[in-house]
Amino acid sequence: MREIRVGTSGWSYPHWRGRFYPEGLAADQELEYYAGVFDTVELNTTFYHTVRESTAQKWHDRTPPGFRFAVKGNRYLTHNRKLHDCAEPLQLQRRSLAPLAEKLGPLLWQLPPNFGADLPRLADFLALKPPRERWAWEFRHESWFCAEVYAVLREHHCALVWADGPAQPPDPPAPTDFLYVRFHGLAASDAGNYSEQDLRTWAQRLQAAGEDRDLYAYFNNDYQAYAPANAARLRELLSEGR
């Protein structure tokens, strides 16, 4: 793979103290500590509300050069409007994230599980995508997993999120030049914690996807700080296989 980035979905969890963060670390120092271990993070807060530009600027300034923020698209677009008539709110989201500048990574669009495939609506929304932005799609209704949808993603250079959700087929395609993987803990063999064998299997699978693709992978199994431990180990395994 050309570039391997593995991190977690979010970084601010009180129960990570003593497991990932040192006891006594100030809350406003968590991002700096996190960025000393990982070179990417997936922003979940952007799903729930539009962040202030000043907040995005702080995130930018508190992370080292080369760090990347993957951004989960706002639920107003995906869950409320369901991709319909989104030009204005999409522009608002883009302005709020502008201070991330060169540290802005892929945008993640997660659709609700009750939203079935709608190719015209997807195509209209993708028409708003700037050519240089990387977009990844996490579908949670089985009807989206079909050749017609994959063709539209390929046309617009979008990734299909590989996730351990129940709706996803076992061998999803990789329609563009990067992979976006989300680990929710659903397929972990140890109560949400990915075992060594789980992680080795995933490492082999990702390596087999091709060396010509960048990788962004995020662990969302934050319970008992499984996420940072699993992320660090997967990164090691992927580095060993290079």
C-alpha positions in Angstrom: 0.0 0.0 0.0 1.2 3.5 -0.8 0.1 5.0 2.5 -1.1 3.2 5.6 -3.1 5.2 8.2 -4.7 3.4 11.2 -6.4 5.1 14.1 -9.6 5.2 16.1 -13.0 6.8 15.7 -12.7 9.7 18.1 -10.1 10.2 20.9 -12.0 11.7 23.9 -13.2 8.8 26.1 -13.0 9.0 29.9 -12.7 5.3 30.2 -9.5 5.3 28.2 -7.7 6.9 31.2 -5.3 4.4 32.7 -5.7 2.2 29.7 -4.5 4.5 26.9 -4.1 7.9 28.4 -1.9 8.4 31.5 -3.8 9.1 34.7 -3.6 12.8 35.4 -3.4 13.9 31.7 -5.4 17.1 31.2 -8.4 16.7 28.9 -7.2 19.4 26.6 -3.9 17.5 26.1 -5.6 14.3 24.9 -5.4 15.2 21.2 -1.7 16.0 21.4 -1.1 12.7 23.2 -3.2 10.8 20.7 -1.4 12.4 17.8 1.9 11.3 19.3 0.8 7.7 18.8 -1.4 7.7 15.7 -1.2 9.8 12.5 -5.0 9.9 11.8 -8.3 10.0 13.6 -11.9 9.8 12.5 -14.1 12.7 13.6 -17.5 11.6 14.9 -18.6 14.9 16.4 -19.1 16.2 12.9 -21.9 13.7 12.4 -24.0 15.3 15.2 -23.4 19.0 14.6 -21.5 21.6 12.6 -18.2 22.3 14.3 -17.0 25.9 14.7 -14.2 27.0 12.5 -12.2 28.0 15.6 -12.5 24.4 16.8 -11.3 23.0 13.5 -8.4 25.4 13.7 -7.4 24.2 17.2 -7.5 20.6 15.9 -5.2 21.6 13.1 -2.8 23.5 15.3 -2.6 20.8 18.0 -1.5 18.0 15.7 1.8 17.5 13.9 2.5 17.9 10.2 1.3 15.0 8.2 -1.6 14.2 10.5 -5.0 13.5 8.9 -8.6 14.0 10.1 -11.2 11.8 8.4 -14.6 13.4 8.8 -18.0 11.8 9.3 -20.5 13.7 7.3 -23.3 15.5 9.1 -26.4 13.4 9.7 -28.6 16.3 8.5 -27.5 15.4 5.0 -27.6 11.6 5.3 -30.4 10.9 7.8 -32.7 14.0 7.6 -32.4 15.0 3.9 -31.3 11.5 2.8 -29.0 13.1 0.2 -31.7 15.3 -1.3 -31.1 19.0 -2.0 -27.9 19.1 -0.1 -25.8 21.8 -1.9 -26.2 24.5 0.8 -25.7 22.3 3.9 -22.7 20.6 2.2 -21.1 24.0 1.6 -21.7 25.0 5.2 -20.0 21.8 6.3 -17.1 22.5 4.0 -16.6 26.0 5.3 -16.6 24.8 8.9 -13.8 22.3 8.2 -11.7 24.6 6.0 -9.2 25.3 8.8 -8.1 21.7 8.7 -6.6 22.6 5.4 -3.9 20.0 4.3 -4.8 17.8 7.3 -8.3 17.0 6.0 -8.6 13.4 5.0 -11.5 11.5 3.5 -15.2 12.3 4.2 -17.2 9.4 5.5 -20.9 9.2 4.5 -22.8 6.7 6.7 -26.4 6.1 5.6 -29.2 4.9 7.9 -30.1 1.2 7.9 -33.6 2.0 6.7 -32.4 3.9 3.6 -32.6 1.6 0.7 -30.7 2.0 -2.6 -31.7 5.1 -4.6 -29.3 5.5 -7.5 -30.7 8.9 -8.8 -30.4 10.4 -5.4 -26.9 9.1 -4.9 -25.8 10.4 -8.4 -27.3 13.9 -7.7 -25.4 14.0 -4.4 -22.1 12.9 -5.9 -22.4 15.6 -8.5 -21.6 18.0 -5.6 -18.3 16.3 -4.9 -15.2 18.3 -5.7 -12.7 16.2 -7.8 -9.9 16.4 -5.2 -12.0 15.3 -2.2 -12.0 11.7 -1.1 -15.4 10.3 -0.2 -16.2 7.0 1.4 -19.6 5.4 1.7 -20.9 3.2 4.5 -24.1 1.6 3.4 -26.2 -0.3 5.9 -29.1 -1.5 3.8 -28.3 -4.6 1.8 -29.9 -3.2 -1.4 -26.9 -0.8 -1.9 -24.5 -3.7 -2.4 -24.9 -4.2 -6.2 -23.1 -3.7 -9.4 -25.0 -0.5 -10.3 -24.0 1.2 -7.1 -20.4 0.1 -7.4 -20.3 1.5 -10.9 -21.5 4.9 -9.7 -18.9 4.9 -6.9 -16.2 4.0 -9.4 -17.2 6.8 -11.8 -16.9 9.4 -9.0 -13.7 7.9 -7.4 -15.4 7.0 -4.2 -14.6 4.2 -1.8 -17.0 1.6 -0.5 -16.4 1.4 3.3 -15.3 -2.1 4.4 -17.0 -2.7 7.8 -18.0 -5.6 10.0 -21.7 -4.8 9.8 -24.3 -7.4 9.2 -25.5 -6.1 5.8 -22.2 -6.0 4.0 -21.3 -8.9 1.7 -18.1 -10.9 2.5 -16.1 -9.7 -0.5 -17.0 -6.1 -1.2 -15.2 -4.4 -4.1 -12.5 -1.6 -3.9 -13.7 0.8 -6.5 -11.1 3.5 -6.2 -7.5 4.3 -5.2 -8.0 4.1 -1.4 -9.5 1.8 1.1 -11.6 2.9 4.0 -12.2 0.4 6.8 -14.3 0.7 10.0 -14.0 -1.8 12.8 -17.2 -1.7 15.0 -16.3 -4.7 17.1 -19.2 -6.7 15.7 -16.9 -9.3 14.2 -14.4 -9.4 17.0 -14.0 -12.9 18.5 -13.5 -11.6 22.1 -16.5 -9.5 23.2 -15.7 -6.5 21.0 -11.9 -6.9 21.3 -10.2 -8.1 18.1 -8.0 -11.1 18.8 -4.5 -11.5 17.4 -5.9 -13.9 14.8 -8.7 -11.5 13.9 -6.2 -8.8 13.3 -3.9 -11.1 11.3 -6.7 -12.1 9.1 -7.7 -8.5 8.5 -4.1 -7.6 7.7 -3.8 -10.3 5.2 -7.1 -9.3 3.6 -6.1 -5.6 3.3 -2.6 -6.5 1.9 -4.3 -8.7 -0.7 -6.4 -5.7 -1.8 -3.4 -4.3 -3.6 -0.3 -2.2 -3.0 -1.6 0.6 -5.2 -4.2 1.8 -2.7 -3.9 4.1 0.3 -5.5 2.8 3.5 -7.5 4.6 6.1 -8.7 2.3 8.9 -10.5 3.2 12.1 -11.5 1.2 15.2 -14.8 2.2 16.8 -14.8 -0.4 19.5 -13.9 2.1 22.2 -15.1 -0.1 25.1 -12.3 -0.7 27.6 -9.9 1.1 25.2 -9.9 -1.8 22.8 -9.8 0.6 19.9 -6.3 2.1 20.4 -4.8 -1.3 21.3 -6.3 -3.0 18.3 -5.4 -0.1 16.0 -1.7 -0.1 17.1 -1.5 -3.9 16.6 -3.1 -3.8 13.1 -0.7 -1.1 12.1 2.2 -3.2 13.2 1.0 -6.2 11.3 0.5 -4.1 8.1 4.0 -2.6 8.5 5.5 -6.1 8.9 3.9 -7.2 5.6 5.2 -4.3 3.5 
